[in-house]
């Protein structure tokens, strides 16, 4: 039996993925795992019992990742679970930024009370909201992850010519990308060719402020920029200057800030990207499945602080799951400790990620009680646990 603490309201669809033997509730004491959405965990003290945290969503800025790694706590997120919801909002933003729909709606509201004059006023005033069609225009997609690929493919199906840029495009992602998407080799190529540009990259030291004065100067006059990834990818001051000088026709974003609100050409939405019931269900289901797989089998998928390690479970073998520092001789230490106990390694997988590594060993022979505690006495081993044979 495992105890799962829910720090936020979690979709019932996700909770249904947990086995009936699991105890699940709000802020349980001494949990084995935590399910969380937006609740901040930075000031929390983690109990020794805590093995994993699953964020039902993509961003993990509410979780202290370094602290979790140091304490041997695996942190999961749910990449791609909300991708369709964000894709649909980006497509909506393409049209909002083109057809001046938002200011047109606001203007139409001013006609309230004009009675029979409204139809004439509409015909007279609609010319102020003329905007281009997106068919045949060029869209630059920066970042071809789960969301970027969906946006690129959908835009292509709507008749746009699409340039995709991602120097870290994975093989799996490439399989999902339409062959008709132009593969841009540089950001400058995207800037020079695109009538519209949409951002789908994470916020990192390399990407923060990537769209500033220098980048905007390389873009087409009248470019329309969409940012449904992270607010700090752009320099707001540079965006506003470009809008005022007509270098940029529109900026649509899901991340409002005080300086952007009520500015001409800015379409600011209140972070609606993943705000659909389907997205919440998908994220909760994936998060719950990740926790169950780790707690019961030791397998790690979609962790943000530890490597992916997945090994089929052998029948009749105990499984040792070891989180350790990524330093020399750790595997030798592990195999030597097991050999000294007369335990034979039947199967093993090990991967590293920056300063940490994760090793799974299926073993035969008698695993002595207390082996986890004994292994953890070694400098470099952060956490060890034994999953009994099935």
Phi, psi and omega per residue, in radians:
X1 nan 2.340 3.109
X2 -2.053 2.625 -3.132
X3 -1.905 2.152 -3.099
X4 -2.016 2.073 3.107
X5 -1.633 2.269 3.125
X6 -1.836 1.988 -3.113
X7 -1.494 -0.253 3.041
X8 -2.334 2.992 3.006
X9 -1.196 2.138 -3.104
X10 -1.891 2.417 -3.129
X11 -0.906 2.324 3.084
X12 -0.969 -0.517 3.104
X13 -1.092 -0.652 3.113
X14 -1.252 -0.780 -3.134
X15 -1.091 -0.498 3.128
X16 -1.191 -0.307 3.111
X17 -1.362 -0.219 3.117
X18 -1.431 2.394 3.110
X19 -1.010 2.700 -3.096
X20 -1.089 -0.406 -3.111
X21 -1.344 -0.207 -3.124
X22 -1.353 2.496 3.001
X23 -1.732 2.190 -3.051
X24 -2.318 2.302 3.135
X25 -2.982 3.010 -3.118
X26 -1.270 2.141 3.008
X27 0.900 0.941 3.070
X28 -1.155 2.598 3.043
X29 -1.376 2.526 3.102
X30 0.860 0.939 3.140
X31 -1.314 2.719 2.980
X32 -1.434 -0.482 -3.102
X33 -2.679 2.836 3.140
X34 -2.217 2.375 2.939
X35 -1.855 2.247 -3.060
X36 -2.505 2.657 2.983
X37 -1.964 -1.486 -3.042
X38 -1.902 -0.130 -3.089
X39 -1.037 2.356 3.139
X40 -1.344 2.329 3.138
X41 -1.980 0.140 -3.022
X42 -1.160 -0.529 -3.108
X43 -1.745 0.153 -3.105
X44 -1.467 2.540 2.947
X45 -1.654 2.199 -3.072
X46 -1.588 2.285 3.092
X47 -1.239 2.746 3.130
X48 -1.050 -0.450 -3.103
X49 -1.222 -0.350 -2.974
X50 -1.269 2.093 -3.116
X51 -1.798 -0.541 -3.006
X52 -2.723 2.666 3.036
X53 -2.239 2.284 3.087
X54 -2.071 2.105 3.107
X55 -1.614 2.089 3.120
X56 -1.395 1.306 -3.080
X57 2.818 -3.126 -3.067
X58 -1.606 -0.785 -3.078
X59 -1.294 2.483 -3.118
X60 -2.225 0.481 -3.129
X61 -1.250 -0.117 3.072
X62 -1.604 0.077 -3.078
X63 -2.137 2.295 3.130
X64 -1.361 1.587 -2.989
X65 -1.121 -0.755 -3.129
X66 -1.070 -0.755 3.127
X67 -1.089 -0.731 3.136
X68 -1.091 -0.768 3.130
X69 -1.067 -0.762 -3.127
X70 -1.091 -0.536 -3.090
X71 -1.722 0.101 3.090
X72 1.262 0.610 3.127
X73 -1.877 2.129 3.137
X74 -1.418 2.295 3.115
X75 -1.942 2.169 3.136
X76 -1.909 2.650 2.870
X77 -2.231 -3.025 -3.032
X78 -2.235 1.196 -3.101
X79 -1.105 2.307 3.092
X80 1.584 -0.285 -3.092
X81 -1.166 -0.540 3.124
X82 -1.851 0.222 -3.004
X83 -1.070 -0.726 -3.103
X84 -1.170 -0.666 3.125
X85 -1.074 -0.781 3.136
X86 -1.177 -0.719 3.121
X87 -0.973 -0.807 -3.105
X88 -1.107 -0.660 3.130
X89 -1.228 -0.608 3.083
X90 -1.127 -0.737 3.090
X91 -1.082 -0.691 3.066
X92 -1.061 -0.739 -3.126
X93 -1.145 -0.584 3.054
X94 -0.973 -0.796 -3.125
X95 -1.289 -0.689 3.112
X96 -1.055 -0.699 -3.103
X97 -1.316 -0.403 -3.119
X98 -1.496 -0.876 -2.933
X99 -1.641 0.081 3.131
X100 0.939 0.741 -3.064
X101 -1.152 -0.795 -3.082
X102 -1.065 -0.888 3.104
X103 -1.143 -0.513 3.099
X104 -1.138 -0.724 3.099
X105 -1.106 -0.765 3.131
X106 -1.073 -0.730 3.139
X107 -1.149 -0.712 -3.137
X108 -1.049 -0.580 3.125
X109 -1.131 -0.450 -3.136
X110 -1.265 -0.194 -3.127
X111 -1.498 -0.053 3.124
X112 -0.965 2.262 3.106
X113 1.622 -0.042 -3.125
X114 -1.443 -0.116 3.043
X115 1.031 -2.248 -3.060
X116 -1.201 -0.211 3.141
X117 -1.337 -0.270 -2.969
X118 -1.002 -0.805 -3.071
X119 -1.066 -0.684 3.115
X120 -1.214 -0.707 3.128
X121 -1.124 -0.648 3.109
X122 -1.095 -0.834 -3.118
X123 -1.109 -0.601 -3.133
X124 -1.326 -0.633 -3.001
X125 -1.624 -0.243 -3.012
X126 -1.162 -0.375 -3.100
X127 -1.129 -0.347 3.138
X128 -1.266 -0.175 -3.049
X129 -2.095 0.403 3.111
X130 -1.158 2.425 3.103
X131 -2.657 2.761 -3.037
X132 -1.345 2.738 2.978
X133 -1.346 2.725 3.136
X134 -1.546 -0.337 3.134
X135 -1.066 2.280 3.125
X136 1.499 -0.149 3.109
X137 -1.478 2.886 -3.095
X138 -1.810 2.241 3.139
X139 -1.990 2.234 3.025
X140 -1.738 2.180 3.123
X141 -1.916 1.959 -3.132
X142 -1.738 1.891 -3.062
X143 1.827 1.924 -3.073
X144 -2.004 1.016 2.977
X145 -1.546 -2.709 -3.071
X146 -1.011 -0.750 -3.104
X147 -1.368 -0.808 -3.092
X148 -1.005 -0.692 3.131
X149 -1.154 -0.746 3.119
X150 -1.089 -0.730 3.126
X151 -1.115 -0.799 -3.119
X152 -1.052 -0.819 -3.115
X153 -1.155 -0.712 -3.130
X154 -1.170 -0.722 3.129
X155 -1.108 -0.669 3.084
X156 -1.077 -0.725 -3.137
X157 -1.192 -0.354 3.092
X158 -1.556 0.093 3.050
X159 1.654 0.211 3.109
X160 -1.556 2.700 3.007
X161 -1.653 2.154 -2.931
X162 -2.009 2.302 3.018
X163 -1.931 2.130 3.136
X164 -1.919 2.388 3.125
X165 -2.276 2.191 3.044
X166 -2.879 1.807 -3.128
X167 -1.205 -0.215 -3.114
X168 -1.966 0.444 -3.111
X169 -1.009 2.159 -3.130
X170 -1.417 2.816 3.121
X171 -1.089 -0.777 -3.136
X172 -1.058 -0.727 3.120
X173 -1.136 -0.705 -3.111
X174 -1.039 -0.603 3.124
X175 -1.085 -0.506 -3.100
X176 -1.554 -0.071 -3.080
X177 -1.588 2.313 3.113
X178 -1.004 2.416 -3.131
X179 -1.177 -0.270 -3.110
X180 -1.520 -0.024 3.085
X181 -1.339 2.296 3.075
X182 -1.238 2.302 3.104
X183 -1.577 1.807 3.120
X184 -1.399 2.351 -3.092
X185 -1.588 -0.303 -3.142
X186 -2.477 2.780 3.031
X187 -1.126 -0.626 3.140
X188 -1.024 -0.619 3.109
X189 -1.128 -0.694 3.088
X190 -1.134 -0.830 -3.105
X191 -1.042 -0.740 -3.033
X192 -1.258 -0.490 -3.003
X193 -1.777 -0.321 -2.877
X194 -1.642 2.341 2.970
X195 -1.421 -0.506 3.107
X196 -2.295 2.525 3.071
X197 -2.321 2.311 3.106
X198 -2.177 2.374 -3.038
X199 -1.748 2.296 3.122
X200 -2.501 0.932 3.121
X201 -2.136 2.730 3.093
X202 -1.305 2.848 3.049
X203 -1.485 1.981 3.119
X204 -2.360 2.964 3.076
X205 -0.978 -0.498 -3.120
X206 -1.415 -0.422 -3.044
X207 -1.837 -0.314 -3.136
X208 -1.074 2.237 -3.129
X209 1.243 0.329 -3.083
X210 -1.104 -0.513 3.090
X211 -1.743 1.691 3.122
X212 -2.325 -2.794 -3.066
X213 -1.001 -0.761 -3.091
X214 -1.142 -0.816 -3.124
X215 -1.138 -0.748 -3.106
X216 -1.105 -0.628 3.138
X217 -1.083 -0.441 -3.138
X218 -1.490 -0.132 -3.082
X219 -1.522 2.834 3.063
X220 -1.090 2.595 2.995
X221 -1.120 2.360 3.124
X222 1.466 0.182 -3.124
X223 -1.034 2.607 3.058
X224 -2.009 2.206 -3.034
X225 -1.947 2.344 3.120
X226 -2.079 2.273 3.119
X227 -2.285 1.717 3.087
X228 -2.074 0.512 -3.125
X229 -1.897 -1.208 3.112
X230 -2.658 2.423 -3.058
X231 -1.073 -0.632 -3.036
X232 -1.409 0.137 3.033
X233 -1.249 -0.351 -3.095
X234 -2.041 2.687 2.995
X235 -1.617 1.844 -3.043
X236 -1.016 -0.661 -3.134
X237 -1.087 -0.728 3.122
X238 -1.182 -0.643 3.108
X239 -1.074 -0.856 -3.100
X240 -1.111 -0.689 3.097
X241 -1.094 -0.723 3.129
X242 -1.156 -0.645 3.113
X243 -1.180 -0.726 -3.120
X244 -1.187 -0.582 3.138
X245 -1.537 0.050 3.134
X246 1.160 0.232 2.999
X247 -1.161 -0.607 3.115
X248 -2.060 2.336 -3.110
X249 -1.483 -0.583 -3.096
X250 -2.789 2.612 3.018
X251 -2.264 2.010 3.116
X252 -1.904 2.254 -3.073
X253 -2.524 2.680 3.082
X254 -1.723 0.177 -3.049
X255 -2.266 1.430 -3.122
X256 -1.143 2.612 2.985
X257 -2.458 2.802 -3.025
X258 -1.022 -0.654 -3.091
X259 -1.279 -0.390 -3.108
X260 -1.550 -0.513 -3.030
X261 -1.113 2.431 3.081
X262 1.184 0.288 3.095
X263 -1.623 2.468 3.132
X264 -1.049 2.247 3.106
X265 1.610 -0.141 3.140
X266 -1.692 2.232 3.040
X267 -1.971 1.820 -3.051
X268 -1.923 2.125 3.112
X269 -1.898 2.625 -3.058
X270 -1.456 1.076 3.063
X271 0.887 1.037 -3.090
X272 -1.650 -0.010 -2.979
X273 -0.834 -0.856 -3.077
X274 -1.827 0.239 -3.048
X275 -1.495 1.189 3.014
X276 -2.340 2.613 3.098
X277 -1.079 -0.595 3.135
X278 -1.136 -0.734 -3.138
X279 -1.129 -0.765 3.135
X280 -1.087 -0.697 3.092
X281 -1.116 -0.813 -3.104
X282 -1.072 -0.773 -3.127
X283 -1.126 -0.760 -3.124
X284 -1.138 -0.727 3.128
X285 -1.106 -0.793 -3.136
X286 -1.126 -0.743 -3.135
X287 -1.075 -0.766 -3.140
X288 -1.128 -0.733 3.136
X289 -1.126 -0.648 3.101
X290 -1.109 -0.733 3.132
X291 -1.125 -0.808 -3.115
X292 -1.066 -0.765 -3.110
X293 -1.118 -0.652 3.124
X294 -1.301 -0.810 -3.090
X295 -1.107 -0.696 -3.018
X296 -1.629 -0.504 -3.079
X297 -2.166 -0.126 3.136
X298 1.330 0.079 -3.102
X299 -1.410 2.474 -3.114
X300 -2.083 2.088 2.986
X301 -2.260 2.441 3.060
X302 1.094 0.662 3.013
X303 -1.507 2.555 3.120
X304 -1.745 -0.124 -3.136
X305 -2.203 -0.115 3.117
X306 -2.370 2.776 -3.072
X307 -1.260 2.792 3.007
X308 -1.304 2.162 3.061
X309 -2.460 2.022 -3.128
X310 -2.287 2.133 3.134
X311 -2.348 2.213 3.115
X312 -0.964 2.520 -3.081
X313 -1.461 2.122 3.098
X314 -1.421 2.439 -3.136
X315 -1.253 2.334 3.038
X316 1.472 0.099 -3.121
X317 -1.973 2.374 2.929
X318 -1.210 2.622 3.129
X319 -2.097 2.217 3.043
X320 -1.793 2.300 -3.124
X321 -2.097 2.043 -2.981
X322 -2.155 2.108 2.954
X323 -1.714 2.191 -3.079
X324 -2.544 2.931 3.091
X325 -1.195 2.614 3.104
X326 -1.529 1.309 -3.105
X327 -2.297 2.814 -3.089
X328 -1.054 2.640 2.973
X329 1.272 0.169 -3.139
X330 -1.200 -0.718 3.135
X331 -1.144 -0.701 3.085
X332 -1.053 -0.708 3.114
X333 -1.082 -0.807 -3.110
X334 -1.114 -0.859 -3.103
X335 -1.151 -0.614 3.113
X336 -1.157 -0.724 3.128
X337 -1.097 -0.676 3.133
X338 -1.265 -0.716 3.126
X339 -1.058 -0.668 3.138
X340 -1.108 -0.413 3.110
X341 -1.619 0.021 -3.108
X342 1.339 0.398 -3.134
X343 -1.701 2.330 -3.122
X344 -1.784 2.360 3.119
X345 -1.512 2.063 -3.136
X346 -1.569 -0.585 -3.121
X347 -2.747 2.589 -3.096
X348 -2.661 2.500 2.974
X349 -2.402 2.450 3.130
X350 -2.545 2.373 3.087
X351 -2.449 2.699 3.120
X352 -2.071 2.763 3.048
X353 -2.581 1.844 -3.090
X354 0.968 -2.045 -3.014
X355 -1.488 -0.095 -3.037
X356 -2.220 2.771 3.104
X357 -2.444 2.855 -3.129
X358 -2.418 2.307 -3.094
X359 -2.258 2.308 3.039
X360 -1.971 2.310 3.093
X361 -2.283 2.174 2.953
X362 -1.638 2.218 -2.992
X363 -2.260 2.657 3.014
X364 -2.024 2.754 -3.044
X365 1.792 2.996 -3.055
X366 -1.407 2.047 3.061
X367 -1.551 2.021 -3.061
X368 -1.172 2.489 3.027
X369 -1.012 2.519 3.108
X370 1.470 0.109 -3.118
X371 -1.121 -0.589 3.132
X372 -1.072 -0.837 -3.130
X373 -1.106 -0.664 -3.127
X374 -1.164 -0.728 3.111
X375 -1.118 -0.677 -3.092
X376 -1.199 -0.216 3.060
X377 -1.241 -0.334 -3.137
X378 -1.365 2.313 3.078
X379 -1.108 2.265 -3.115
X380 1.892 -0.426 3.078
X381 -1.614 2.060 -3.054
X382 -1.502 -0.799 -3.137
X383 -2.686 2.428 3.082
X384 -2.317 2.450 3.042
X385 -2.548 2.729 -3.116
X386 -2.024 2.230 3.007
X387 -1.809 2.034 -3.076
X388 -1.056 2.648 3.125
X389 -0.994 2.587 3.110
X390 -1.740 nan nan
